[in-house]
Amino acid sequence: MNSFSYTRASDVSSALRAVTADRDAVFIAGGTNLIDLMKENVARPPHLVDITRLPLNRIEELPEGGLRLGALVTNADTAYNAEVERRYPILSRAILSGASAQLRNMATNGGNLLQRTRCYYFYDTATPCNKRDPGAGCSAINGFNRIHAILGASDQCIAVHPSDMCVALAALEAVVRVTGKDGERTIPFADFHRLPGDTPNIDTTLRPDELVTSIDLPRKGFADHYAYLKVRDRASYAFALVSVAAALELDGDTITETRLALGGVAHKPWRDADAEAMLNGIKATKDHFDAVGEAIVRSARGFGHNTFKIELARRAVVRALQHAARVRRTS
């Protein structure tokens, strides 16, 4: 058993002071990922700062018409919120595709952003892992890598980001609000998570002394034409082999705007702006969707066991776009 100290913060300022005073301290809210990491000795924080009492548990309207999701709102409360369901159904669908009902009742929005990879080797402390122990090597590259990355990987790490919620947030172009000892700042969602490069142990651009306070959704939610497709090994409680969040704006059968984000294929939710732009101003047809699917995987690379994911991703993109083009809100 690893011993640790515990502090319950009563406000944001005291929470920030606690992690600033001890650089090894970590925040804990729902704990649905952190507790697993502690049980497996992947993470051994000496000090936990409980932030569950902070006033970050509301969903609020933004002046410009968007929606602010508090970092401590649970995934379940977010998915079932009436405004999220009505205006951002792709987000609700993605959240409900992830984990189990029990975990969604505990997991928080901020924690979902910060969850760590489910790479087998990352969790197995008997094997080398650059993400867990920088410089140790990557066991997955020449190991069993069926669930691993086909896009954006490096020779240091081929792990993937596990979140469903984050894939939808990437497609919606959400903004992450954080606060730290130097004040508040906003991070575009595309810039929040990192590709592995030479430092796969660093998952995000969040600074060690910063706390996620909210996720801001833009006014446009693509509520009429959207799809969240998750391909996995079993029907429930499984992480994605490939997932796709597809959002379209249509004028008749002509596409005026396209958003595509993929999960299960990279160290972060994957977007390809050039591939998305291929659809803008043309008809929503399968031939055009096929071309986009091919474009998205043109730089993909398999590592043996996961090479099948290249074709799987291409087909998933086409299928998600077909569904998004058909869906239209009726209420």
Phi, psi and omega in degrees: 000129177269125180281151177205156174264162187221133176229137174256115181279141180261344179206170184297319182299316181291327177296316180293322178297322182295319181279337176287323181289332181228106186293344178266358179287149177227151175282147172225134176236260178293328176073012187292337175256316184299317181297320175300316181296322178291320179298325182269005181063020174284321175241135180226062182293134179280345184215123176255134177248108182283121182249013186294342180268002181285151183281059182236030188245036181235154171248122189229151174288143174261149183303326183274004174108356178274197182224136178256121179260113178300145183296335182260005171293135180288158177301320181295314180295329177291311184298324184263003176296134186300321181288323176295315180298322184281317189260336183226058184298334178296326178289314178302315181297318181295315180299317182288350174276348186256145172057204178246167179301321181297317179291321179296332178289339181255321186295141180257162179298316179296319179295325179300319178298328190258003180297151186260166185300154174258022175308132182302320186285331175297322181277343181264100186289355177274353183246151177295141179203116180295331180289324180273322185221087185310131180093354183283332185113168180244110181288337186287329186302316179252014181252207178276107191237034185301325185265005194270180191287146172242353180226141173070011182282169176227176178283002177260337186193137176235025178289161178241155174281136190269351191287142167273315181306318184293331178294316178294319179297325176295317179294325180282349183059052176292170178233134179263126177260131181227161175221147181207191183296339179264009178105193183269153171206163178244145181233117174305141187302325180298337182259358186283312179268154184246154165279158191293317181050225179266359182229065182292347178288346180256111186275326189226175176266008175292133179280155184302332183260016183252153180234131173289127180254329179197169171236121182261125177265137178289170182298319183282123182244359180054047186286343182270323185226099184207163173202143167236113182248127179236119178257123185215171185286334177219166193288338182215160176050050177219145177283155186288136162287314173213136171229154181221126168257116181242131180224131183232147167248125184239144169243097190070239176251018177258132181277126178254340177205142182228136170230131178224130174225139181244143174242163179076005185240351185206174181290350179211164173306130191259128173232150179228099185298323181293319179294319178299317183296338180300334185269340187292126178089006179237172183287149178277086181235158181297323179301317179291322178295321177302318181296322179292318177302317178297319182294321183295325183261011185297331180255010182292150179221127176266161182239027178109273183294335184256008183298331178301337183292339179295309178291324178299317180295317179301312182293324180295321177300313181298315181296318180296319179295321177299317180293316180300322182292334182271325186295136173214131181296138180251356181231000000 
